[in-house]
Amino acid sequence: MKSKMTNEPCEKVVPSFQHFLEYITSDSVIIDVHWQPYSSLCRVCTFKYNFIGKYETIQDDLNILMSRINLTSIDWNFDRRFSTGRTRKQYQSIKKETCSYPPDNISYLNKSMTNITDTSISELTHRLPTTVIPSHYQLYIDVGQLEQYLFQGTVDIDIQVNENINKIILNSVALNITKIEYQGNNSVSSIVNGLPEFNEGYEQVTIKFTQAINPGNGRLHIEFNGIISEQLHGFYRTKDNNQIGACTQFEPGYARQAFPCFDEPLFKAKFTISIRAPKHLTTLSNMPIKSQRNDGDHTCIYEFDTTPIMSTYLVAYVIGAYDYVETHDSNNVQIRVYTPVGKKERGLFALHTTAKILPFYAEYFGIKYPLSKVDLIAIADFGSGAMENWGLITSHETYLLVDSQNTTQETKQEVALIVAHELAHQWFGNLVTMECFATWIQFLAIDHVYPEYDIWTQFVSDILATCMIPDALYNSHPIEIPIKKPTDINEIFDDITYEKGSSVIRLLHAYIGDEAFRSGLQNYLAEYAYKNTITENLWSHLSQTSKRPHLSDILSTWTKQMGYPLLNVRQEQQGNNRLLTIEQTRFLADGTIDDKLKWKIPINICTKSNPNEPIHQLYLDEEKKQEFVLEKVTETDWIKLNLF
């Protein structure tokens, strides 16, 4: 990371707060402003203003307002331009900390301008090279010292070297690596050149060798140890009723905190996991236990079956005190819901819901659930709501347990939706990667299992309306955004990704019909199971089955650009025909006009004579205004557009 400013002395210029605001809202898509305060702030404060664009209309009286230090008058203007609640909270937090010290801050800017770094995300490269590809991990984790919150482990990674290299780069953070060995082709060992080099900013470790490694297969052996974290991600500690435990949360990029690995979704591999843990506790992982043996009086070593090919973020293991309830679905898949001790009856609703949804998905997707078991576990200390680890779905108690006497119907419905969402990921997101699809199909599944919920009506108010609020801001973001560095990943898990993405899928399903949608989906899953894929691959299959070759072009305008259109429809009767003039503009919450973005919009039209089925299907391209003639629509007929 390089600063655009140098360390050379600069002229002493006292910047006004207006200049500062104009600076942090410059044309850069993402700006990280680091303050290293030597004044009264006395610590590092980091501004993370994601998705902030240029603030084009600074109020005329800003200087007067700033001179009075009346920041509340501009809070609304700033807050409404943040597209995520996370970013808004970051702004409000830093404002609270700094607004009491505006003279100090301005003084600091005057004295320490060289410490401000303006970095464009496009200039950074945090991705791992593809010169080395993993195929299998043999992972051993020892938590025999669980009470001290310490762990140690070894990992043997089978890799494919694609070209001559003298170093291997992989992800590792907060781990102490104690030994590294590499065994290449023909049992030739390569000697590691010195200690591994850690890049904390990139969360990477570089292993250098004294001689080049030739293309071919090899095995990388790493021994390491670490501390079971207090944070709610990585490999972290849990506690319930004074009983300590540990669990994992590796999405989106926290597996690197538990073992050295190629921690990007691209690098899929199989995993064979063994865990040494206290024998009085339950020990779980993605796969069923293959074998177990005592290791002393108080610990046991559990070896689990090898997983299918999957990304590192789906690896999971849990150690703790749990009860469980069990059943099997109609395809004989073993289902267990694990609960804190004494609460297993509260897992029955999730258990029965899972037993109904798994067969529904297997039939709808045309692919049976690929594992012999699925465990759902309620964890008291779980910060991510729920997580779709393959074969071991982790969840906070609130989102999995139902008290038959006290839980409201609304909460039961929420539990059902979350279970459906995480189970959908066992196909979408595990077989292939798409978060928004799981959000959409959870409603389809619950409508099938619990039709009395009238769940699609709630979709409009709970999902569609939710995403329209942030997406109406000037600086929203597209559904599809490139990932350049680890911190970007958390920022995409917002209302745009989940709610808008699922709303686009809902529109697509209604536009092409369930039969074509389902057929294309099955073809897509069959082709890309266990592989990486891009959105266009799904659009391609749906285009083929729906016989709509322009489908990808339509959907790209919804997934690759921010915002959504407002349609203005005017009608004119011309004999027995109806002339429609449709004009589109981007809808913005502040009422400003933006003619730069245009959408390709499928339009269904229903009439009085056939109110439930569209009799006209139009296609509005990226022109600002278009005219359509509806034949045989009399003057007394009413029409409705887009009953999706």
C-alpha positions in Angstrom: 0.0 0.0 0.0 1.4 3.3 -1.0 0.3 6.8 -0.1 -0.3 9.2 -2.8 1.4 11.7 -0.6 5.1 11.8 0.1 7.1 12.3 3.3 8.5 15.5 1.9 7.7 18.6 3.9 4.6 20.4 2.6 3.3 23.9 2.9 1.5 24.7 6.1 -2.1 24.9 4.9 -4.9 24.8 7.3 -7.7 22.7 5.7 -11.3 23.6 6.5 -13.7 20.9 7.5 -15.4 21.4 4.2 -12.2 20.5 2.4 -11.9 17.5 4.5 -15.5 16.4 3.7 -14.8 16.9 0.0 -11.6 14.9 0.3 -13.2 11.8 1.9 -16.1 11.9 -0.6 -13.9 12.1 -3.7 -14.3 10.0 -6.8 -12.7 6.9 -5.4 -15.2 4.1 -5.0 -13.8 3.0 -1.7 -11.5 5.1 0.5 -9.7 3.9 3.6 -8.6 6.9 5.6 -6.2 6.1 8.4 -5.6 8.6 11.2 -2.5 8.0 13.3 -3.2 10.5 16.0 -0.5 12.1 18.0 -3.0 14.5 19.4 -5.7 13.9 22.0 -7.2 10.9 20.1 -4.1 8.9 21.2 -5.0 5.8 19.1 -5.6 4.6 15.5 -9.1 5.4 14.2 -10.0 3.9 10.8 -12.6 5.3 8.5 -14.2 2.6 6.4 -16.5 4.5 4.1 -17.6 1.8 1.7 -19.6 2.8 -1.3 -19.3 6.5 -0.8 -19.2 8.5 -4.0 -18.7 12.2 -4.5 -20.9 14.4 -2.4 -22.0 16.7 -5.3 -24.2 19.2 -3.5 -22.4 20.7 -0.5 -24.8 23.0 1.1 -24.1 26.7 0.5 -24.0 27.4 4.2 -21.7 24.5 5.1 -18.9 26.9 6.2 -21.3 28.5 8.7 -22.5 25.2 9.9 -19.0 23.9 10.3 -17.9 27.0 12.1 -20.6 26.3 14.7 -19.6 22.6 14.8 -23.2 21.7 14.1 -22.6 18.3 12.5 -26.1 17.1 13.0 -27.3 19.2 10.2 -25.4 17.0 7.7 -25.8 13.7 9.4 -28.9 12.8 7.4 -27.3 13.6 4.1 -24.4 11.3 4.9 -26.3 8.5 6.6 -28.8 8.0 3.7 -25.9 7.5 1.2 -24.7 4.4 2.9 -26.0 1.2 1.3 -25.4 -1.1 4.3 -26.3 -0.9 7.9 -22.8 -2.1 8.8 -21.3 1.0 7.1 -23.8 3.3 8.6 -23.0 2.1 12.1 -19.3 2.5 11.4 -19.9 6.1 10.4 -22.1 6.8 13.4 -19.5 5.2 15.7 -16.6 7.2 14.4 -18.7 10.4 14.4 -19.5 9.9 18.0 -15.8 9.4 18.9 -14.5 12.3 16.9 -17.1 15.0 16.8 -16.2 16.1 20.3 -12.7 16.9 19.1 -13.1 18.9 15.8 -10.3 21.4 16.6 -7.9 18.5 17.4 -8.9 16.7 14.3 -8.4 19.6 12.0 -5.1 20.5 13.7 -4.0 16.9 13.2 -4.9 17.0 9.5 -2.8 20.2 9.3 0.2 18.5 10.9 0.0 15.0 9.6 -1.3 15.1 6.1 1.3 12.5 5.0 -0.3 9.9 7.2 -3.5 9.9 5.2 -3.6 7.2 2.6 -6.0 7.2 -0.3 -6.2 3.7 -1.8 -8.3 2.5 -4.7 -9.5 -1.0 -4.3 -8.8 -1.7 -8.0 -5.1 -1.1 -7.4 -4.8 -4.0 -4.8 -4.2 -7.7 -5.4 -4.9 -9.9 -2.4 -5.8 -13.1 -4.3 -3.7 -16.3 -4.2 -1.9 -17.3 -7.4 -3.2 -20.3 -9.2 0.2 -21.9 -9.8 -0.6 -24.3 -6.9 -4.0 -26.0 -6.6 -5.0 -28.1 -3.6 -6.9 -31.4 -4.0 -7.0 -32.9 -0.5 -6.4 -31.8 3.1 -5.5 -34.3 5.8 -6.3 -32.1 8.9 -5.7 -33.0 12.5 -6.9 -30.7 15.3 -5.9 -31.3 18.9 -8.1 -29.6 21.5 -7.1 -31.7 24.4 -6.2 -28.4 26.2 -9.7 -27.0 25.6 -9.9 -25.6 29.1 -6.9 -23.4 28.4 -8.4 -22.5 25.0 -5.3 -23.8 23.2 -5.2 -26.0 20.1 -2.5 -27.5 17.9 -2.7 -29.3 14.6 -1.1 -30.6 11.5 -2.3 -30.4 7.9 -1.0 -32.3 4.9 -2.2 -30.7 1.7 -2.0 -32.6 -1.6 -1.3 -30.1 -4.3 -0.9 -29.8 -8.0 2.0 -27.6 -9.1 1.3 -26.1 -12.5 4.6 -24.5 -13.3 8.2 -24.2 -12.0 8.0 -22.3 -8.7 10.3 -21.5 -5.8 7.6 -20.5 -3.3 4.1 -21.4 -2.2 1.7 -18.8 -1.0 -1.4 -19.7 1.1 -3.5 -18.1 3.8 -2.7 -18.1 7.5 -3.4 -15.6 10.2 -3.0 -15.7 14.0 -1.3 -19.1 13.8 2.1 -20.1 15.0 3.7 -22.3 12.3 6.3 -24.6 13.8 7.3 -26.9 11.0 7.0 -27.1 7.2 8.0 -29.9 4.9 7.4 -30.5 1.2 7.5 -33.8 -0.6 7.4 -33.7 -4.4 7.4 -36.1 -7.2 9.4 -39.3 -6.8 9.6 -38.7 -3.0 12.0 -35.8 -3.6 12.0 -33.4 -0.6 12.4 -29.7 -1.1 14.1 -27.8 1.6 12.4 -24.7 3.0 14.5 -21.6 2.8 14.3 -20.0 6.2 11.2 -19.0 8.1 7.9 -18.5 6.4 7.1 -14.9 5.6 3.8 -13.5 6.9 1.9 -10.7 5.3 -0.7 -9.7 7.9 -2.5 -7.2 5.6 -3.1 -9.9 2.9 -3.5 -12.6 5.6 -1.0 -14.7 3.6 2.1 -16.8 4.3 4.9 -17.3 1.8 7.0 -20.5 2.0 10.2 -20.2 0.0 12.4 -23.1 -1.1 16.1 -23.4 -1.8 15.5 -24.9 -5.2 12.7 -24.7 -7.8 9.8 -27.1 -7.5 8.9 -28.7 -10.8 5.3 -29.1 -12.1 3.5 -32.2 -10.8 1.9 -33.5 -7.6 3.3 -33.0 -4.1 2.4 -32.9 -0.5 2.8 -29.9 1.8 3.1 -30.7 5.5 2.6 -27.9 8.1 2.5 -28.1 11.9 1.0 -25.2 13.8 -0.7 -24.1 17.0 -3.0 -21.3 18.1 -5.4 -19.8 20.6 -9.1 -20.6 20.4 -10.4 -17.2 19.7 -12.7 -15.0 21.8 -14.2 -13.6 18.6 -17.2 -15.1 17.0 -15.4 -16.3 13.9 -12.6 -18.7 13.0 -12.1 -21.4 15.6 -13.6 -19.8 18.7 -14.7 -20.6 22.2 -18.3 -21.1 23.4 -19.8 -21.4 26.8 -23.3 -22.5 28.0 -24.3 -23.3 31.5 -20.7 -22.9 32.6 -19.8 -25.7 30.1 -17.0 -24.6 27.8 -16.7 -25.7 24.2 -15.5 -24.6 20.8 -16.9 -24.3 17.3 -16.0 -22.9 13.9 -17.3 -20.1 11.7 -15.2 -20.0 8.5 -17.4 -18.0 6.1 -16.4 -15.9 4.4 -12.6 -16.1 4.9 -11.8 -17.3 8.4 -10.6 -20.9 7.9 -7.1 -19.4 7.7 -7.4 -18.6 11.4 -7.8 -22.3 12.2 -5.3 -24.0 9.8 -3.0 -22.9 7.0 -5.0 -23.3 3.7 -5.9 -21.9 0.3 -8.8 -20.0 1.8 -10.7 -18.9 -1.3 -13.8 -20.5 -2.8 -11.9 -21.1 -6.1 -9.6 -23.7 -4.4 -12.0 -26.6 -3.7 -10.7 -29.8 -2.3 -11.6 -32.9 -0.2 -11.1 -32.9 3.5 -10.3 -35.7 5.9 -10.6 -34.4 9.4 -9.4 -35.9 12.7 -10.0 -34.3 16.1 -8.6 -35.1 19.5 -11.1 -33.8 22.1 -12.3 -34.4 25.7 -14.3 -37.7 25.6 -17.1 -36.4 27.8 -18.0 -33.8 25.1 -19.8 -34.2 21.8 -17.4 -33.8 18.8 -18.9 -33.2 15.3 -17.7 -32.3 11.8 -19.1 -32.2 8.3 -19.1 -36.0 7.8 -20.1 -39.0 10.0 -17.5 -40.4 12.4 -15.5 -43.2 10.7 -13.7 -44.3 13.8 -12.8 -43.3 17.3 -10.3 -44.4 19.8 -9.4 -43.5 23.3 -6.2 -41.5 23.8 -5.6 -41.5 27.5 -8.2 -41.4 30.3 -9.9 -38.1 29.3 -9.5 -37.7 25.5 -10.6 -39.4 22.4 -9.5 -39.2 18.8 -12.3 -39.0 16.2 -11.7 -39.6 12.5 -14.4 -38.5 10.1 -15.2 -39.7 6.6 -13.7 -37.7 3.7 -15.9 -34.9 2.5 -16.9 -34.3 -1.1 -15.0 -31.5 -3.0 -15.8 -28.2 -1.3 -14.4 -24.8 -0.4 -12.5 -24.2 2.9 -15.3 -21.9 4.2 -17.6 -24.9 4.5 -15.3 -26.9 6.8 -16.8 -27.2 10.3 -16.2 -28.8 13.6 -17.9 -28.4 17.0 -16.9 -29.6 20.5 -19.2 -29.2 23.4 -22.0 -30.6 25.6 -25.1 -31.3 23.6 -28.2 -33.4 23.5 -29.9 -34.3 20.2 -33.1 -35.5 18.6 -33.0 -37.7 15.5 -35.1 -38.9 12.5 -34.7 -39.9 8.9 -36.2 -38.4 5.8 -38.0 -40.3 3.0 -34.6 -40.9 1.3 -33.2 -42.4 4.5 -30.9 -39.4 5.2 -30.1 -39.3 8.9 -31.2 -36.0 10.5 -30.2 -34.8 13.9 -30.8 -31.5 15.7 -28.3 -30.9 18.5 -29.3 -28.6 21.3 -27.7 -27.4 24.6 -28.2 -30.0 27.3 -31.8 -30.1 28.6 -33.3 -28.4 25.5 -33.6 -31.2 23.0 -37.4 -31.1 22.9 -37.1 -27.6 21.4 -35.3 -29.1 18.4 -38.3 -31.1 17.2 -39.8 -28.4 15.0 -36.6 -27.9 13.1 -36.1 -31.7 12.9 -39.6 -32.3 11.3 -39.2 -29.3 9.0 -35.8 -30.6 7.8 -37.3 -34.0 7.2 -39.9 -32.4 4.9 -37.7 -30.0 3.1 -34.8 -32.3 2.2 -36.9 -34.6 -0.1 -38.6 -31.5 -1.7 -35.2 -30.0 -2.6 -33.9 -33.4 -3.9 -36.9 -33.7 -6.2 -36.9 -30.0 -7.3 -33.2 -29.9 -8.1 -33.1 -33.4 -9.6 -30.1 -34.3 -7.3 -30.3 -36.3 -4.1 -28.7 -34.9 -1.0 -25.1 -36.2 -1.4 -24.3 -37.0 2.2 -25.6 -39.7 4.5 -26.4 -37.3 7.3 -27.2 -33.7 8.1 -26.7 -32.2 11.6 -28.2 -28.9 12.7 -26.7 -27.6 15.9 -27.9 -24.7 18.2 -25.0 -22.8 19.6 -25.4 -20.3 22.4 -22.5 -18.1 21.2 -23.0 -17.8 17.5 -22.8 -14.5 15.8 -23.7 -15.3 12.2 -27.4 -16.3 12.6 -26.9 -19.6 10.8 -24.3 -21.1 8.6 -24.7 -23.8 5.9 -21.6 -25.9 6.5 -22.0 -29.0 4.4 -23.5 -31.7 6.7 -23.2 -29.6 9.9 -25.4 -26.5 9.9 -24.6 -24.3 12.8 -27.0 -21.7 14.2 -27.7 -19.5 17.1 -30.3 -21.0 19.5 -32.8 -18.2 18.5 -32.9 -19.4 14.9 -33.3 -23.1 15.5 -35.1 -23.9 18.8 -38.9 -23.7 19.3 -40.6 -23.8 22.6 -44.0 -25.4 21.9 -45.5 -23.5 24.9 -44.1 -20.0 24.5 -42.7 -19.5 20.9 -44.9 -17.3 18.7 -46.1 -18.3 15.3 -44.0 -15.6 13.8 -40.8 -17.0 15.4 -41.7 -20.6 14.2 -42.1 -19.2 10.7 -38.7 -17.5 10.9 -37.1 -20.8 12.1 -38.7 -22.6 9.2 -37.4 -20.1 6.7 -33.8 -20.2 8.1 -33.8 -24.0 8.1 -35.0 -23.9 4.5 -32.4 -21.4 3.5 -29.5 -23.3 5.0 -30.7 -26.6 3.5 -30.9 -25.0 0.1 -27.2 -24.1 0.4 -26.5 -27.9 0.6 -27.1 -27.6 -3.2 -26.8 -23.9 -4.0 -23.7 -22.5 -2.3 -22.1 -25.9 -1.6 -22.5 -27.6 -4.9 -22.4 -24.2 -6.6 -22.2 -20.7 -5.1 -25.2 -18.3 -5.1 -26.5 -16.7 -1.9 -29.5 -14.9 -3.4 -30.9 -18.2 -4.8 -31.1 -19.7 -1.4 -33.0 -16.7 -0.1 -35.6 -17.1 -2.9 -36.0 -20.9 -2.8 -36.5 -20.9 1.0 -39.9 -19.3 0.3 -40.7 -21.8 -2.4 -39.9 -24.7 0.1 -41.9 -23.2 2.9 -44.8 -22.5 0.6 -44.7 -26.3 -0.2 -44.3 -27.5 3.4 -46.4 -25.0 5.2 -48.9 -23.5 2.7 -50.9 -22.0 5.6 -48.2 -19.4 6.1 -49.1 -17.6 2.8 -45.4 -17.0 2.6 -45.2 -15.4 -0.9 -47.4 -12.5 0.3 -44.8 -11.9 3.0 -42.0 -12.0 0.5 -43.1 -8.7 -1.0 -43.2 -6.8 2.4 -40.2 -8.6 4.0 -37.8 -9.1 1.2 -38.7 -6.9 -1.9 -39.5 -3.8 0.1 -36.5 -4.3 2.3 -34.0 -4.2 -0.5 -35.7 -1.2 -2.3 -34.7 1.1 0.6 -30.9 0.9 0.3 -31.0 0.4 -3.4 -32.7 3.7 -3.9 -29.6 5.5 -2.5 -27.3 7.3 -4.8 -24.4 5.0 -3.8 -25.9 1.6 -3.6 -24.0 -1.3 -5.2 -24.7 -4.0 -7.7 -25.6 -7.6 -6.7 -22.4 -8.8 -8.4 -19.3 -7.0 -7.2 -15.7 -8.1 -7.6 -13.8 -9.3 -4.5 -10.3 -7.9 -4.3 -9.4 -8.3 -0.7 -10.6 -10.2 2.4 -12.4 -7.3 4.0 -14.6 -6.9 0.9 -16.3 -10.2 1.5 -18.2 -9.1 4.6 -19.5 -6.0 2.8 -21.4 -8.0 0.2 -23.5 -9.8 2.8 -26.2 -7.1 2.9 -29.8 -6.4 1.8 -28.7 -6.1 -1.8 -27.1 -9.5 -2.0 -29.8 -11.4 -0.2 -33.1 -9.5 -0.8 -32.5 -7.8 -4.1 -30.8 -10.9 -5.5 -33.7 -13.1 -4.5 -36.2 -10.6 -5.9 -34.5 -10.8 -9.3 -34.7 -14.6 -9.1 -38.4 -14.3 -8.3 -38.9 -12.0 -11.3 -37.0 -14.5 -13.5 -39.1 -17.5 -12.3 -42.3 -15.7 -13.0 -41.1 -14.5 -16.4 -40.0 -17.9 -17.8 -42.4 -20.1 -15.8 -41.7 -22.9 -13.3 -41.3 -25.7 -15.9 -38.5 -24.0 -17.9 -36.9 -22.6 -14.7 -36.8 -26.0 -13.0 -35.5 -27.8 -16.1 -32.7 -25.2 -16.6 -31.8 -25.3 -12.9 -31.5 -29.1 -12.9 -29.2 -28.9 -16.0 -27.1 -26.2 -14.4 -26.6 -28.1 -11.1 -25.8 -31.3 -13.0 -23.1 -29.6 -15.0 -21.5 -27.5 -12.3 -21.7 -29.8 -9.2 -18.5 -29.5 -7.2 -17.2 -26.8 -9.5 -16.8 -23.0 -9.5 -19.3 -21.2 -11.6 -20.4 -17.7 -12.6 -23.9 -16.2 -12.8 -23.8 -16.3 -16.6 -23.7 -20.1 -16.5 -27.1 -20.2 -14.8 -28.5 -17.6 -17.2 -27.3 -19.7 -20.1 -29.1 -22.8 -19.0 -32.3 -21.0 -18.2 -32.1 -19.3 -21.7 -31.9 -22.7 -23.3 -34.8 -24.2 -21.5 -37.0 -21.1 -21.8 -36.0 -20.5 -25.4 -35.3 -16.9 -24.5 -31.8 -16.1 -25.9 -31.8 -12.6 -24.6 -32.2 -13.7 -21.0 -28.6 -13.1 -20.0 -28.7 -9.5 -21.4 -31.9 -8.8 -19.4 -30.6 -10.1 -16.1 -27.2 -8.5 -16.4 -28.8 -5.1 -16.2 -30.3 -6.1 -12.9 -27.2 -7.8 -11.4 -24.3 -5.8 -12.7 -25.6 -2.3 -12.0 -27.1 -0.7 -8.9 -30.6 0.7 -8.4 -33.9 -0.1 -10.0 -36.2 1.7 -12.5 -39.4 3.6 -12.0 -41.8 3.1 -14.9 -44.2 5.8 -16.1 -47.0 4.3 -18.2 -49.4 6.4 -20.3 -52.2 4.9 -22.3 -54.2 6.1 -25.3 -57.3 4.3 -26.7 -57.1 3.8 -30.5 -60.3 2.1 -31.6 -60.2 -1.5 -30.2 -56.5 -1.2 -29.5 -54.6 0.4 -26.6 -51.4 2.3 -27.1 -49.0 2.2 -24.2 -46.1 4.6 -23.8 -43.6 3.4 -21.2 -40.8 5.5 -19.9 -38.2 4.4 -17.4 -35.9 6.4 -15.1 -33.9 5.3 -12.1 -35.7 5.8 -8.8 -33.7 7.7 -6.2 -34.9 8.4 -2.7 -33.8 12.0 -2.8 -35.8 12.8 -5.9 -32.8 13.6 -8.1 -32.9 12.5 -11.8 -30.3 10.0 -13.1 -30.6 9.1 -16.8 -27.4 7.2 -16.9 -28.7 3.8 -15.9 -31.3 1.8 -17.9 -32.7 -1.6 -17.5 -34.0 -4.3 -19.9 -37.4 -5.1 -18.4 -39.7 -8.0 -19.0 -43.3 -6.8 -18.8 -46.4 -9.0 -18.3 -49.8 -7.5 -18.9 -53.1 -8.8 -17.7 -56.5 -7.5 -18.6 -60.0 -7.5 -17.2 -61.1 -10.5 -19.3 -58.1 -12.6 -18.0 -56.9 -11.0 -14.7 -54.7 -13.9 -13.5 -52.8 -14.9 -16.6 -50.8 -12.4 -18.7 -52.1 -12.1 -22.3 -49.2 -9.9 -23.4 -45.5 -10.3 -22.7 -43.4 -7.3 -23.7 -39.7 -6.6 -23.6 -38.6 -3.1 -22.6 -35.1 -2.5 -23.8 -32.6 0.1 -22.6 -34.3 2.9 -24.5 -35.7 5.6 -22.2 -39.2 5.6 -23.8 -41.0 3.0 -25.9 -44.4 2.5 -27.4 -46.5 -0.7 -27.6 -49.8 -1.5 -29.1 -52.1 -3.9 -27.3 -54.6 -5.3 -29.8 -58.2 -6.1 -29.0 -58.2 -4.2 -25.7 -61.5 -2.3 -25.6 -62.1 1.1 -23.9 -63.9 -0.6 -21.0 -61.0 -3.0 -20.3 -58.6 -2.3 -17.5 -55.0 -3.5 -17.7 -52.4 -4.4 -15.0 -48.7 -4.5 -15.6 -46.1 -6.8 -14.1 -48.0 -9.0 -11.6 -44.9 -10.8 -10.7 
